[in-house]
Amino acid sequence: MKPIILLFVIAAVSCIPFGWATDIDISKNSYLPGETFQANITGEFVQPLTVNNIFFMMQGKEIGLAFYLLKVSNAEYWVYVDLPQQTGNYTFAVKNALYRENGTLKGTEKEKSFE
């Protein structure tokens, strides 16, 4: 009976994600003016994300967009915003957020570009 329990323990441990990194997934890379931008942010965050961690930039300059930040869990967030009418290359960034990756505390910027 004990070998079966050991097998279950090994199987359970092998399912644990080691080295879980912070990631940003955007629904698509190209949007129409005024369309709703959506981003999914996942990671092992030390502190919850706030609106102060979320940035939108155009040509390297921060632009102020009124967005929604939805906390799904301590490890998953969604951001929604209606994009401006001005076309161009934009960057969505998460800054100053502490997270764990491979057991190491990190705080570097993560970003995704879109147009």
Secondary structure, DSSP 8 states (H G I E B T S, - for coil): -HHHHHHHHHHHHHTS-TT---EEEES-S---TT-EEEEEEE-EESS---GGGEEEEETTEEE----EEEEEETTEEEEEEE--S--S-EEEEE-S--EEETTEEE---EEEEE-
